[in-house]
Amino acid sequence: MLRRAAIEFAAPPDAFWRLSLKEWRALTGAQVGPALARPELAALMARFPDEEEADG
């Protein structure tokens, strides 16, 4: 849903990632849905791990 909204608003990727959830809700009129259950969150975290910063 958010990706589709970003395309509709022609938001470049850097602007997309800087927006807060509150800002997206205001822009899209999105309603708050149910929170993820812990197993769902764990699955997403495993699928999309944070990148480690390179030392240097």
C-alpha positions in Angstrom: 0.0 0.0 0.0 2.7 2.5 0.9 4.7 1.7 -2.2 1.7 2.4 -4.4 1.0 5.6 -2.6 4.7 6.7 -3.1 4.3 6.1 -6.8 1.1 8.0 -6.9 2.7 11.0 -5.1 5.9 10.6 -7.3 8.0 10.5 -4.1 11.6 9.7 -4.8 13.0 6.8 -2.7 15.0 9.1 -0.3 11.8 11.2 0.4 9.8 8.0 0.9 12.1 6.7 3.6 12.4 10.0 5.4 8.6 10.3 5.9 7.3 9.3 9.3 4.4 6.9 9.6 2.3 9.8 10.9 3.1 11.8 7.7 2.2 8.8 5.5 -1.1 8.4 7.3 -1.9 12.1 6.7 -0.9 11.9 3.0 -2.7 8.7 2.2 -5.6 8.8 4.7 -4.5 5.3 5.8 -6.2 3.8 8.8 -4.2 2.1 11.6 -4.5 -1.6 11.3 -3.7 -4.3 13.8 -0.1 -4.6 15.0 2.0 -7.5 13.8 2.2 -10.5 16.1 5.7 -11.4 17.3 6.1 -14.4 14.9 5.2 -12.1 11.9 7.7 -9.5 13.0 10.4 -12.1 13.5 9.7 -13.5 10.0 10.0 -10.0 8.5 13.2 -9.3 10.5 14.7 -12.5 9.2 13.7 -11.8 5.7 15.0 -8.2 5.7 17.9 -7.9 8.2 19.5 -4.6 8.9 22.7 -4.0 7.0 25.8 -3.8 9.1 27.9 -0.7 8.6 31.3 -1.3 7.1 34.2 -0.3 9.4 36.5 2.2 7.8 
